[in-house]
Amino acid sequence: MTREAAYKVLHDSDQRHGRNIAADQPGSKEKLFAPKLLAAYEAECRRKRDFIKEAVEAEQRLGRLVEALRLVMSDSRFRSLLASEGLATMPKPLGQRLQGTTFEPGPPTRASEPFPSRNAGRQPVSGICPDVLDVLQDCPVRVKIFGLLRNVLPARQLEIARLMVAMERVTFTYAKILVAFTPRALLVEGFYPAMIANVSEDQLGAMTPELDRLSREFLSAVERRGSVSLELLAAGRYFDRLMDNSKVVRYLAYNFPGQFEEFHSLSIHAPK
């Protein structure tokens, strides 16, 4: 099925979200109160910081493996040894990195950089960005979530949808928290967070920038984490094969004594 046909099915089917976003669904009028909102804020920041830290550590470890291999692969005698030991073939992504420049983790997406739309030119469906429907189409979504999303601009709608899916929390309460912590510039005219949160505008204003920054960095890390994890696993296993070979180990210990401890450390801590 083409993308055009898939979108039409999504838009027209009474079993999908497109036809279920009623214009009179404003969302719940129950407000979030300060203690609950503060606890949610602290938990969100903590979870996102932890995930970002883990993603960066994985990228750094992959970088160390690449640079360690780049160093020894510059030695023609070492490459000949690998060939004689049946170790010359390495994972393709690793080989590509070795042909490139020094590995550096990609910078987090800045708060000012909106995530690109895949449906440029598409008309909103009852005020909802078409990209949101794509992101949520395989999730059970309560109709009133869309009532909340109409209070923020399309770029923020998409970001909230992606955050809900990435955090595995496609819930009305979580959507309300994310809408409450939406930067002023991304709110629709006439809507104020105080309408859904029993917290002063000053309090929200003090907390929103930090959570917004972490959310962008978190989504950027989510995009990178999958491919980095697979590359790290493959690279780690290849590195372990090298360090399990006695001839390779002796060669490295004799010709690269200054780096041998690093090689050994990378092998010990490589993911299995």
HELIX and SHEET records of a PDB file:
HELIX    1   1 ARG A    3  ASP A   12  1                                  10    
HELIX    2   2 HIS A   17  ASN A   20  1                                   4    
HELIX    3   3 ALA A   34  MET A   73  1                                  40    
HELIX    4   4 SER A   76  SER A   84  1                                   9    
HELIX    5   5 LYS A   92  GLN A   99  1                                   8    
HELIX    6   6 PRO A  130  LEU A  136  1                                   7    
HELIX    7   7 VAL A  143  LEU A  149  1                                   7    
HELIX    8   8 PRO A  154  ALA A  166  1                                  13    
HELIX    9   9 PHE A  172  ALA A  180  1                                   9    
HELIX   10  10 ARG A  184  LEU A  186  5                                   3    
HELIX   11  11 PRO A  193  MET A  195  5                                   3    
HELIX   12  12 GLU A  201  MET A  243  1                                  43    
HELIX   13  13 SER A  246  ASN A  255  1                                  10    
HELIX   14  14 PRO A  257  ILE A  268  1                                  12    
SHEET    1   A 2 LEU A  32  PHE A  33  0                                        
SHEET    2   A 2 ALA A 197  ASN A 198  1                                        
END                                                                             
